[in-house]
Amino acid sequence: MESAGSVAAPANADGYDPMADPKRRAKSNDPGWKYGYWTEIGNREKVTCILCKTVTTGGIKRLKEHLVGGYADTTMCSQTTTEIRKEMKAYLDKNKRNRPIFIDDDDNDDRQQQQRGRGQEQQDSEEVEIVHPSSGTAAKRSRAAFQYRTAGQPSKTPTSTAKEAGKVATMLRRTPEQVFQIACEATAQYGSGYVPPTMHEVREPLLRECVKDVSNMRAAHELAWKNYGCTLMSDGWTDRRGHHLINFLVNSPEGTYFLESVDASAEKHDALLLADLLEKRIDSIGRDKVVQVVTDNGANYKAAGELLMQRIPTLFWSPCAAHCLDLMLEDIGKLREFEKPIKQAKQITTFIYRHGRILAAMREKTGGMDLVRPAATRFATCFLTLKSLHKHRDALRGLFVSDIWNYNKLAKTQAGKNVCDIVLAKVFWSSIEDCLRASAPLLIVLRAADGDEKPAMAEVAALMNVAKEKIKLSFPTQNKQALLNKITHIIERRWEDQMNHPLYGAALYLNPGKFFAI
């Protein structure tokens, strides 16, 4: 009889022993590794049995089932021994995790759904939960599916309603990418047989549970509002059906919390209405907690902000810094020196993306990279398009002098000739460089103002001073002095009219490192 712990793999003709290669074995105390190794380095699914040379698929657990025998998904090893079978069976039973069972009304048979995990399956046992596919509640059926690994580790707590609800609440705090990965892993771990909730269950009970979980998150935000104060933010938009909606959000060091949305389609959006809507939300949060209100820079919102400051003396109204910077860039883009190259840049991107063969040739020249295309809602994207064109200047020039272009029928059209002339013109690229000198520092400020990773008020005020200095240094020659004066006038007018705010001064005063060299 062969000893359970004395098995060794024969070496190859060249003397290479795969069992002795540490790259083919996991650093684990799992006894299955005494009888197998990874067939391919880097592929953790395929494991070779050293007794019969059979390659099993499904990780080390499947190899142990192969050594024990009696499992439907694998054949029994022909060279296994009684001692090995007992050893592997004891380990499998010890680390077995029971799974939910579905009961079929028709034949009333108890068929346990086998869950196939990957890698080392060292998991604690859990209680079996009987789930009925037709009469079971949506919450039970959903909890049955969410046997996922929290933060990449197996769950080691008994299954219960409270704990599973906590797992779902944890999922709601994750990013969409994390939620998608967890959903895929939950589906794979659960196996076949899961009956998804009906449309009614998704739209009614499950939705109410999710709303309840999100509402419970407000407690942490309210604590931050009390300790640090908060900012009430308002954002209006129109949906595809023509409804004018006004969103209300609260920002604090805890993050941004969505308060509610109001349909104001039937109302006149004057200063009085907006002030009343904002004041109602301020009262629901607490007047002593709201430090400022941030809205867009429209005249009606500005008048509403002044009304609020009269009603609540401790409140500040602040215009949106990102909106101010976008308007600033729009004014700069309307300058005679910049208006023409911006239109030409749009002409280039529109032409390329309307013709598939030219687009494919362009991507081949740029190594698979695309151009940034202007968006209708943000004028800043026009300058990002210029930056993208400048980055791929050599690739674009190479495209319009290549045989791919010369032998294309589009080269004979008037639109094609115009685009080709623009790309090959030195004056066009010179104008783009001037545009980038004027816009690049402002785009850095816009990125800080429009981000939500950290409080931006001190950053924006300091970065704006740096941006103005950089723009001034970017136009040192006398022949560019007139253009520099126009750009400076636009920046000063927009910034002084809208962003000359006492809170920005306080932000600099409380963060001297942003203003003074230390």
PEVENBEL-V320904 format. One record per residue. N is the residue number from 0. OMEGA is omega in radians with two decimals (none if undefined). Layout:
# PEVENBEL-V320904
n:N omega:OMEGA
n:N omega:OMEGA
This chain:
# PEVENBEL-V320904
n:0 omega:-3.07
n:1 omega:-3.13
n:2 omega:-3.07
n:3 omega:-3.05
n:4 omega:-3.04
n:5 omega:-3.09
n:6 omega:3.10
n:7 omega:-3.14
n:8 omega:3.11
n:9 omega:3.13
n:10 omega:3.08
n:11 omega:-3.12
n:12 omega:-3.13
n:13 omega:3.11
n:14 omega:-3.12
n:15 omega:3.12
n:16 omega:-3.10
n:17 omega:3.13
n:18 omega:-3.14
n:19 omega:-3.14
n:20 omega:-3.10
n:21 omega:3.12
n:22 omega:-3.10
n:23 omega:-3.14
n:24 omega:3.12
n:25 omega:3.06
n:26 omega:-3.00
n:27 omega:3.06
n:28 omega:3.13
n:29 omega:-3.10
n:30 omega:3.14
n:31 omega:-3.11
n:32 omega:3.03
n:33 omega:-3.03
n:34 omega:-3.13
n:35 omega:3.09
n:36 omega:3.14
n:37 omega:-3.12
n:38 omega:3.13
n:39 omega:3.11
n:40 omega:-3.13
n:41 omega:3.11
n:42 omega:-3.06
n:43 omega:-3.10
n:44 omega:-3.05
n:45 omega:3.14
n:46 omega:-3.14
n:47 omega:3.06
n:48 omega:-3.09
n:49 omega:3.14
n:50 omega:-3.06
n:51 omega:3.11
n:52 omega:3.10
n:53 omega:3.10
n:54 omega:3.12
n:55 omega:3.13
n:56 omega:-3.12
n:57 omega:3.07
n:58 omega:-3.06
n:59 omega:3.12
n:60 omega:3.13
n:61 omega:3.09
n:62 omega:3.12
n:63 omega:3.07
n:64 omega:3.09
n:65 omega:3.14
n:66 omega:-3.12
n:67 omega:-3.08
n:68 omega:3.11
n:69 omega:3.12
n:70 omega:-3.01
n:71 omega:-3.01
n:72 omega:-3.12
n:73 omega:3.10
n:74 omega:-3.12
n:75 omega:3.11
n:76 omega:-3.12
n:77 omega:-3.08
n:78 omega:-3.11
n:79 omega:-3.14
n:80 omega:3.12
n:81 omega:3.13
n:82 omega:-3.14
n:83 omega:-3.14
n:84 omega:3.13
n:85 omega:-3.13
n:86 omega:-3.11
n:87 omega:3.13
n:88 omega:3.14
n:89 omega:-3.13
n:90 omega:3.13
n:91 omega:3.14
n:92 omega:-3.11
n:93 omega:-3.06
n:94 omega:-3.14
n:95 omega:3.06
n:96 omega:3.14
n:97 omega:-3.07
n:98 omega:3.10
n:99 omega:3.14
n:100 omega:3.06
n:101 omega:3.12
n:102 omega:-3.11
n:103 omega:-3.13
n:104 omega:-3.00
n:105 omega:-3.08
n:106 omega:3.05
n:107 omega:3.11
n:108 omega:-3.12
n:109 omega:-3.14
n:110 omega:-3.11
n:111 omega:-3.13
n:112 omega:-3.10
n:113 omega:-3.14
n:114 omega:-3.05
n:115 omega:3.10
n:116 omega:3.10
n:117 omega:3.08
n:118 omega:-3.10
n:119 omega:-3.03
n:120 omega:3.12
n:121 omega:-3.04
n:122 omega:3.12
n:123 omega:-3.14
n:124 omega:3.12
n:125 omega:3.12
n:126 omega:3.11
n:127 omega:3.10
n:128 omega:-3.13
n:129 omega:-3.08
n:130 omega:3.14
n:131 omega:-3.03
n:132 omega:-3.07
n:133 omega:-3.08
n:134 omega:3.13
n:135 omega:-3.13
n:136 omega:3.14
n:137 omega:-3.11
n:138 omega:3.14
n:139 omega:-3.10
n:140 omega:3.12
n:141 omega:3.12
n:142 omega:3.12
n:143 omega:-3.13
n:144 omega:-3.05
n:145 omega:2.99
n:146 omega:-3.06
n:147 omega:-3.13
n:148 omega:3.11
n:149 omega:3.14
n:150 omega:3.06
n:151 omega:-3.12
n:152 omega:3.11
n:153 omega:3.09
n:154 omega:-3.08
n:155 omega:3.12
n:156 omega:3.13
n:157 omega:3.13
n:158 omega:3.09
n:159 omega:-3.10
n:160 omega:-3.09
n:161 omega:-3.10
n:162 omega:3.13
n:163 omega:3.08
n:164 omega:3.07
n:165 omega:3.10
n:166 omega:3.13
n:167 omega:3.10
n:168 omega:3.08
n:169 omega:3.12
n:170 omega:-3.10
n:171 omega:-3.14
n:172 omega:-3.09
n:173 omega:3.09
n:174 omega:3.11
n:175 omega:3.14
n:176 omega:3.13
n:177 omega:3.13
n:178 omega:3.13
n:179 omega:3.13
n:180 omega:3.14
n:181 omega:3.13
n:182 omega:3.11
n:183 omega:-3.13
n:184 omega:3.11
n:185 omega:3.13
n:186 omega:-3.13
n:187 omega:-3.13
n:188 omega:-3.08
n:189 omega:-3.11
n:190 omega:-3.10
n:191 omega:3.04
n:192 omega:-3.13
n:193 omega:3.10
n:194 omega:-3.10
n:195 omega:3.12
n:196 omega:3.12
n:197 omega:3.12
n:198 omega:3.13
n:199 omega:-3.13
n:200 omega:3.11
n:201 omega:-3.05
n:202 omega:-3.06
n:203 omega:-3.02
n:204 omega:-3.13
n:205 omega:3.10
n:206 omega:3.12
n:207 omega:3.11
n:208 omega:3.12
n:209 omega:3.10
n:210 omega:3.12
n:211 omega:3.12
n:212 omega:3.13
n:213 omega:3.13
n:214 omega:3.11
n:215 omega:3.11
n:216 omega:-3.06
n:217 omega:-3.09
n:218 omega:3.13
n:219 omega:3.12
n:220 omega:-3.12
n:221 omega:3.09
n:222 omega:3.10
n:223 omega:3.10
n:224 omega:-3.11
n:225 omega:-3.06
n:226 omega:-3.01
n:227 omega:-2.98
n:228 omega:-3.08
n:229 omega:3.12
n:230 omega:3.04
n:231 omega:-3.11
n:232 omega:3.14
n:233 omega:-3.12
n:234 omega:3.14
n:235 omega:3.11
n:236 omega:-3.12
n:237 omega:-3.13
n:238 omega:-3.05
n:239 omega:3.14
n:240 omega:3.09
n:241 omega:3.09
n:242 omega:3.08
n:243 omega:-3.08
n:244 omega:3.09
n:245 omega:3.13
n:246 omega:3.10
n:247 omega:-3.12
n:248 omega:3.14
n:249 omega:-3.13
n:250 omega:3.11
n:251 omega:3.07
n:252 omega:3.09
n:253 omega:-3.11
n:254 omega:-3.14
n:255 omega:-3.11
n:256 omega:3.10
n:257 omega:-3.08
n:258 omega:3.13
n:259 omega:3.11
n:260 omega:-3.09
n:261 omega:3.07
n:262 omega:-3.11
n:263 omega:-3.07
n:264 omega:-3.06
n:265 omega:-3.07
n:266 omega:3.02
n:267 omega:-3.01
n:268 omega:3.10
n:269 omega:-3.06
n:270 omega:-3.09
n:271 omega:3.13
n:272 omega:-3.11
n:273 omega:3.11
n:274 omega:3.13
n:275 omega:3.12
n:276 omega:3.14
n:277 omega:-3.12
n:278 omega:3.12
n:279 omega:3.12
n:280 omega:3.09
n:281 omega:3.13
n:282 omega:3.14
n:283 omega:3.10
n:284 omega:-3.06
n:285 omega:-3.07
n:286 omega:-3.13
n:287 omega:-3.09
n:288 omega:-3.08
n:289 omega:-3.13
n:290 omega:-3.10
n:291 omega:3.04
n:292 omega:-3.14
n:293 omega:3.09
n:294 omega:3.05
n:295 omega:-2.96
n:296 omega:3.12
n:297 omega:-3.11
n:298 omega:-3.14
n:299 omega:3.11
n:300 omega:3.10
n:301 omega:3.10
n:302 omega:3.10
n:303 omega:3.10
n:304 omega:3.11
n:305 omega:3.08
n:306 omega:-3.13
n:307 omega:-3.14
n:308 omega:3.05
n:309 omega:-3.14
n:310 omega:-3.10
n:311 omega:-3.04
n:312 omega:-3.11
n:313 omega:-3.03
n:314 omega:3.02
n:315 omega:2.96
n:316 omega:-3.13
n:317 omega:3.03
n:318 omega:-3.12
n:319 omega:-3.12
n:320 omega:3.14
n:321 omega:3.11
n:322 omega:3.12
n:323 omega:-3.14
n:324 omega:3.11
n:325 omega:3.07
n:326 omega:3.10
n:327 omega:3.11
n:328 omega:3.11
n:329 omega:3.10
n:330 omega:3.11
n:331 omega:3.14
n:332 omega:3.13
n:333 omega:3.08
n:334 omega:-3.08
n:335 omega:-3.12
n:336 omega:-3.06
n:337 omega:-3.05
n:338 omega:-3.11
n:339 omega:3.13
n:340 omega:3.11
n:341 omega:3.09
n:342 omega:3.13
n:343 omega:3.10
n:344 omega:3.08
n:345 omega:3.14
n:346 omega:3.14
n:347 omega:-3.10
n:348 omega:3.12
n:349 omega:-3.13
n:350 omega:-3.09
n:351 omega:-3.05
n:352 omega:3.05
n:353 omega:-3.07
n:354 omega:-2.99
n:355 omega:-3.10
n:356 omega:3.11
n:357 omega:3.11
n:358 omega:3.13
n:359 omega:3.11
n:360 omega:3.11
n:361 omega:3.13
n:362 omega:3.08
n:363 omega:3.13
n:364 omega:-3.09
n:365 omega:-3.14
n:366 omega:3.11
n:367 omega:-3.11
n:368 omega:-3.14
n:369 omega:3.04
n:370 omega:3.03
n:371 omega:-3.11
n:372 omega:-3.09
n:373 omega:3.08
n:374 omega:-3.07
n:375 omega:-3.00
n:376 omega:-3.09
n:377 omega:3.13
n:378 omega:3.14
n:379 omega:-3.13
n:380 omega:3.07
n:381 omega:3.13
n:382 omega:3.04
n:383 omega:3.06
n:384 omega:3.10
n:385 omega:3.13
n:386 omega:3.13
n:387 omega:3.10
n:388 omega:3.14
n:389 omega:3.12
n:390 omega:-3.10
n:391 omega:-3.09
n:392 omega:-3.11
n:393 omega:3.13
n:394 omega:3.14
n:395 omega:3.08
n:396 omega:3.12
n:397 omega:3.12
n:398 omega:-3.02
n:399 omega:2.96
n:400 omega:-3.08
n:401 omega:3.10
n:402 omega:3.11
n:403 omega:3.12
n:404 omega:-3.05
n:405 omega:-3.12
n:406 omega:3.09
n:407 omega:-3.11
n:408 omega:3.11
n:409 omega:3.13
n:410 omega:-3.13
n:411 omega:-3.14
n:412 omega:-3.13
n:413 omega:3.12
n:414 omega:3.11
n:415 omega:3.11
n:416 omega:-3.13
n:417 omega:-3.13
n:418 omega:3.12
n:419 omega:3.13
n:420 omega:3.14
n:421 omega:-3.08
n:422 omega:-3.08
n:423 omega:-3.11
n:424 omega:3.13
n:425 omega:-3.10
n:426 omega:3.12
n:427 omega:-3.12
n:428 omega:3.06
n:429 omega:3.11
n:430 omega:3.11
n:431 omega:3.13
n:432 omega:3.07
n:433 omega:3.11
n:434 omega:-3.12
n:435 omega:3.09
n:436 omega:-3.10
n:437 omega:-2.99
n:438 omega:-3.02
n:439 omega:3.11
n:440 omega:3.13
n:441 omega:3.09
n:442 omega:3.08
n:443 omega:3.10
n:444 omega:-3.14
n:445 omega:3.13
n:446 omega:3.12
n:447 omega:-3.12
n:448 omega:-3.06
n:449 omega:3.12
n:450 omega:-3.14
n:451 omega:-3.12
n:452 omega:-3.14
n:453 omega:3.13
n:454 omega:-2.96
n:455 omega:-2.98
n:456 omega:3.12
n:457 omega:3.14
n:458 omega:-3.08
n:459 omega:-3.11
n:460 omega:-3.13
n:461 omega:-3.13
n:462 omega:3.13
n:463 omega:3.08
n:464 omega:3.11
n:465 omega:-3.11
n:466 omega:3.14
n:467 omega:3.12
n:468 omega:3.13
n:469 omega:3.12
n:470 omega:3.13
n:471 omega:3.14
n:472 omega:-3.11
n:473 omega:-3.13
n:474 omega:-3.04
n:475 omega:-3.03
n:476 omega:-3.09
n:477 omega:-3.09
n:478 omega:3.08
n:479 omega:-3.06
n:480 omega:3.14
n:481 omega:3.11
n:482 omega:3.12
n:483 omega:3.13
n:484 omega:3.12
n:485 omega:-3.13
n:486 omega:-3.14
n:487 omega:3.13
n:488 omega:3.13
n:489 omega:-3.12
n:490 omega:-3.11
n:491 omega:-3.10
n:492 omega:3.14
n:493 omega:-3.07
n:494 omega:-3.11
n:495 omega:-3.09
n:496 omega:-2.99
n:497 omega:-3.00
n:498 omega:3.05
n:499 omega:-2.92
n:500 omega:-3.12
n:501 omega:-3.14
n:502 omega:3.09
n:503 omega:3.05
n:504 omega:3.10
n:505 omega:3.13
n:506 omega:3.10
n:507 omega:-3.13
n:508 omega:-3.12
n:509 omega:3.08
n:510 omega:-3.04
n:511 omega:3.11
n:512 omega:3.10
n:513 omega:-3.04
n:514 omega:-3.11
n:515 omega:3.06
n:516 omega:-3.10
n:517 omega:none
